[in-house]
Amino acid sequence: MASQLLERLFQNNPNLNEIQRDRVAETLQYLETHKISLLFEELLSQLIFEMSNQPRKTLLDTLKNHKTQTFFDTSDYEVIFEHFDTFNDKTVKMNSIRQGLQIIGITKSEEEINQKYQAILKKGFVNKNEFVDIMINEYSQR
């Protein structure tokens, strides 16, 4: 979100010199490496969810508990699974994993997923428990 905005504003700006363009590229890389955009999205989501009368306190508490806090729970992952299980056969294809991860704010290539979950994916599909386990695992490693 923030990095995309910065990229649109500065990346192809003809008024920037080479040093400034390099600095913008470094900044964008920093934001991506440290998943700053994801952090801001989570903070904003939590703030909107709670609608607290003390937004600063809510933001600080959310930051303090960031690593242990989970915005999604098992039922959320199950709903995502059911969305992809269009034939109601209790399985989904492998590409649903990547799409499910995108829904929870995690971007992984198909190659990364195939490599990491090679044993599960050999059969070409995953069941609900496998899908949920993958979502939980990936979200906890964000």
C-alpha positions, 0 to 999 in steps of 0.5 A: 500500500505505502510502498506502491504509492511511493513507487507510483509517485517517485520511481519514474519521476523525470525530475529526480536525479540518479542519486534520488532515484537510487534512494527511492529504490533503496527505500522501496526495497527496505519497505518490502524486505521488512514488510512495512506495508503489511504492518501498516495494513494490520495496524489499520485493520485492528484500529478499524476493527476496534473503533477505540476511543483511544486510537493511539493506545490501540496502535501502541498495544497492537505494535507491542503484541505484534508477533504474538497477535493473530488477526485471523483464526482457524475459522477465518482460514476455513471460510477461505477454504470453503470459498475455493471448494466450489464443488464441495468435495472437501479439497482445493487445488494447489493454486488456491493456497497462493490465492488464500495467502494473498487474501491474508496479505502474504505474497508467495510465488507458486514456485515458493509454495511448491518447494516448501510444501512439496510433500503435501502438494504431490497429490495435486490438491489439499484438504481443509486441514492441510489448507488451514495448517499452511495458512496458520504456518505462513501467517505466523512466519510473516 
